[in-house]
Amino acid sequence: MSTNLDTLLVRRPDVRHGRPCVAGTGITVHRIAILYRLGHSPEEIVRKYEHLDAAGVYAALAYYHANRAEVDAEIAADEAEADRLEAEHSTNSRKRDVA
């Protein structure tokens, strides 16, 4: 029995902010793309997340490569927001320490 490739990734507005995920998991294409950009092979990603299979990881990577500019921009925006929140928390912590 063959698998339809369009069943390997799902996107729902109420899961992970509507970002595409490997079907049956909460692992986003973005998470897989980040690991891939860090140098992890698809096989290493499957070992890291044992509930994933190779087909799901490769489908996520295919989506990433087909939509690279969009996914990279979203990842960059997430990183910028994390940096902003960290700086804000650090500033607030220093203000409390001074008071």
C-alpha positions in Angstrom: 0.0 0.0 0.0 1.4 3.4 -0.9 1.2 6.6 1.1 0.0 9.8 -0.4 2.7 12.4 0.3 0.1 15.1 1.1 -0.8 13.0 4.2 2.6 13.3 5.8 2.3 16.9 6.8 -0.7 18.6 8.4 -1.6 22.2 9.2 -4.3 23.3 11.6 -4.9 26.8 12.9 -5.2 25.5 16.5 -1.9 23.6 16.5 1.5 25.3 16.6 0.1 28.6 15.3 -1.0 27.0 12.1 2.5 26.0 11.1 2.9 22.7 9.1 3.7 19.7 11.3 4.6 16.1 10.6 1.3 14.2 10.8 0.6 12.6 14.1 3.2 14.7 15.9 3.6 18.2 17.2 6.9 18.5 15.4 6.8 21.5 13.0 8.6 21.8 9.7 10.3 24.8 11.4 11.8 22.6 14.2 13.1 20.1 11.6 14.5 22.9 9.4 16.4 24.4 12.4 18.0 21.0 13.2 18.8 20.5 9.5 20.4 24.0 9.3 22.5 23.1 12.4 23.9 20.2 10.4 21.7 17.3 11.6 21.0 14.6 9.0 17.4 13.3 8.5 18.5 10.1 10.2 19.8 12.0 13.3 16.6 13.9 13.5 14.6 10.6 13.5 16.9 9.3 16.3 16.4 12.5 18.3 12.6 12.3 17.9 11.9 8.6 18.0 8.2 9.1 17.3 9.1 10.5 13.8 9.7 8.3 10.8 12.0 9.0 7.9 9.1 9.7 5.5 7.8 12.5 7.8 11.2 14.1 8.2 11.9 14.0 4.5 8.4 15.4 3.8 9.2 18.3 6.2 12.5 18.9 4.5 10.9 18.9 1.1 8.4 21.5 2.3 11.2 23.5 3.8 13.2 23.5 0.6 10.1 24.4 -1.5 9.3 27.3 0.9 12.7 28.2 2.2 12.4 32.0 2.1 9.1 31.9 4.0 10.2 29.3 6.7 13.6 31.1 7.2 11.8 34.4 7.6 9.5 32.9 10.2 12.4 31.3 12.1 14.3 34.7 12.0 11.2 36.4 13.4 10.9 33.9 16.2 14.5 34.3 17.1 14.2 38.1 17.1 11.1 37.9 19.4 13.0 35.5 21.7 15.9 38.0 21.8 13.6 40.9 22.5 11.8 39.0 25.4 15.2 37.9 26.9 16.4 41.5 26.8 13.2 42.8 28.3 13.4 40.1 31.1 17.0 41.0 31.8 16.2 44.7 32.0 13.3 44.0 34.4 15.4 41.8 36.5 18.1 44.4 36.8 15.5 47.1 37.8 14.2 44.8 40.5 17.7 44.1 41.8 18.4 47.9 42.1 15.2 48.6 43.9 
